[in-house]
């Protein structure tokens, strides 16, 4: 097991990619604090069993992030890994987007990663043993969807946050990387981009591997980045996208 005796925090962990990451880190030997604004995270932690704890928090708020970090230290004594996964979308045309919706998505998707990374990194620096921070980005940090303005802006920011944190924290042995999923079969994706057969065909027509990804496939990358197998990697975004970003045309969709 790659992560034996490691302690991790995973945000947005009650379902989807966050839950899959928590499950995989546990399987690799880590103990995990699941964090989510949704109380359903408590049930998620219970399903995962021994080694999984839950703390309810809005990670876009500094006081709640500080409480999450302290609760993790109280429960486990240290933090070695942070997976910043909490995120939302909001669909609206550019000309119709409300300021409060733009601010809300940026606060949850980007500011939360800064707050969590800063709080956890301060602990890691004080402990003096390094660590790994993993941010959940998206192919839409580089690509775009016209009616997902704040989401794509936030993910572009995540990539830059990853780079600047990686450079700033390298001297302390803290690695910071990101994962940029394509379309993964989560509730968020089903609501945002897979809401109809036509939408599904559109996604698959630009995905060379011919299918959507599974949360577990993203979680396997998180486990790699958290482990010593990625010990010389920092400031990188790894795209798990079925080949989409390398494609400049659409492909036939198998029925």
N, C-alpha and C positions, 0 to 999 in steps of 0.2 A: 504494500500500500504506500503510495507516494507521499501522503500527507499525514502520516502517523504522528500523533501528539500535537498537531497544528490546531489553532483556533481561528475560526472564520466568522465574519458577519456577512450575510447576504441580504440586501434590501429588495423590496418588492418580491418577497419570497413566498407569498401565499399560494401562487399558481404559476403556470407557464414556465418561462425560462428561469425565473428566480427559484422556483420550487425544484426544477430539474437540477440546477446548479447546487442547491443545498443537498439534494439527494446524492449527487455524484461526489461531492466533497466528503460527505459522511462515509460513502463507500470506500473512499481512498484513505480513510482513517482519521479524518478531522472531526472535531466537534464544532457545531454550527449554531450561531444565534440567527434565527430567522427574524427579520424585521419587516413590518408592513403596517400601513395605516388601517388595513382591513382586519377586523377581529378574527376572520377565518384563518388567519395565520396560526392561531393557536391550535386549530384542528390539523393544519398541515404539519406542524411540529410534532403533534401527537402521533400522526401516521408514520412519521419518520423514526420515531422511537428514541431509544437511549442515545444521548449525545446531541440531541436537537432541543433547543430552547426557543422561546418566542418572546419578542418584545414589541408591543404596539407603539408605533411612532410615525409621525409625519416628518420624514427626513428632509423636507424642505425648510424646516424650522430649527434654528441653531440649538435652542434649549432642549428640544427633543432628541437631536443628534447627540448632544452631550450626555443626556440621560441614557440613551442606547449604549454608548461607549462604556459608561460607568456600569451599567447593568451587565454588560459582557465581561468586564473585568471582575465584577463581583462574582459572577457565575464560574468563570474559567481561569481568571488570573492573568490573562495576556491576550493579545490579538496578533495574529500572524498574517491574516488574509482578509481583504475586504473586496466584496463583489458589489459594485454599485449598479443595481439593476432597475430600481424603481423608475417608472415612466408612464406617461399618458400620451394620448393624441387628442387633437381637436380639429375636425374637418370644417373648413369654411373657405370660400373664395377670398382671394387677397383683398379685394375692395370691400368685403363685408366683415372681415375679421375684427372682433372687438378687442380693445386694448386689454381688458381684464383676462380674456382667454389667452392672448399672447403671453401675458405675464405669468399666468398660472402654469402653462406648459413649460416655459423656461425655468420657472422656480422648481418644479418637480423634476424635470429631466436633466437640468444642468446645474442649477444652484445646489441641489441636494448632493450631487457628486462632489462639488467643491467642499461643502460643509463636512460631509462624511470623510472624505479623503484627508482634509486638514486635521480633523479631530483624531482619526486613527493614526495618521502619520506622526502627530505629536507624541502619541504613546510609543510608537515604534522607535522614534528617535531617542526618546528617554530611556527605553529598554536597551537600545544599542545592538539589536540583533537583526536588523533589516526587516523585510517583509514584502508582500506582493499586493498591489492594488489593481483591480480589474474593473474597467468601466464598460458598460454595455452601450455601444454605439449602434450604427446601422449603415447599410449601404446608402441610406439617404443622407449620410454625412457628405457624400460625393454626388449622388444622384438627387432627384427631387420629384415631388408629387405636388402639382399646383394647388390643391386644396388642403395641403397639410403644412401650411406655412410655419407655424411655431415649432412643429415637430422636426422638420428638416433643419431649421435654424439651430435648434437645440443640439441636434446630433453633430452638426458641423462644429459647434462649440465643444462638444465632448471630445472630439479628436484633438483639438488644440489644447484643451485642459489636460488631456492625457500626455501630450508632448511636453508642455511646460512643467507639469508636476514631475514627470520622469526626469527631466534635466535638473530640476531643483532638488529632488530627493535622492539622486544617484549617489551623492557623496555619503549618504547615510545607509547605503545598501538596500534602499527601498526601490523595487521595480514597479513601474506603472505602465500597464498595457491596456488595450481595448479590444473588444470583439465587435465586428460589424456584421450582424446577421442580415441575410436576405429575408424572404418571406418564410416565417416559421409558423407552424400550426399551433398558434396560441389563441386565446380568446381575443386578445388585443388585435391580432392580425385579421381574425374573422370579422370583427367589427369594422376595421379600418379599410382593408383592401380585398377581402374575400367574401364580400356580402352578396354575391350573385354568381351564377354560372359564367356570365360574361366577364366579370371581374377576375374570376379564377383563370379563364382562358387567357386573358391579357397577361396575368402574372406568368403563367406557364409558357406563353409564347416568347418570353424573353429570359427563360431559365433553361440553359442548355442541358442540365441534368434531368429535366422533364418532370420535376416534382418539387413540392415545398419541403422545407426542412422540418426536423423534429426538435423539440426543446432539448432532448438528450444529446443531440449532436452539437449544440452550442455548449452545453454543460461539459462535454468532454474537452473542449478547448479551454474552458475556464479552469478545469482541473490541471491541464498541461501548464497554463500560464502561472498557476499558483504554485507549481512544483519546481524542484531543482532542475527538472528537464529543460526549463526555460530560463535558466540562471543567467544567461548572457543576453537576454532580450529585455529591452525597456524602450518606452516611447513608441511602440508599434501598435497598429490596428490590424487585426487578422480578420479577413472577410470570409464568412461562411455563407456563400450566396448562390451555390449551385452553378457558378460560372457567369452570373449576370453581368458583373462589372467588366468582364472581358469581351462582352458581346456588343456589336454595333448594328445588329439587325434582329428581326424576330425569327423564331424557328417554328416549324409545324408542331401542333399539339396533338399528341396521341389521344384518341377517344377511348 
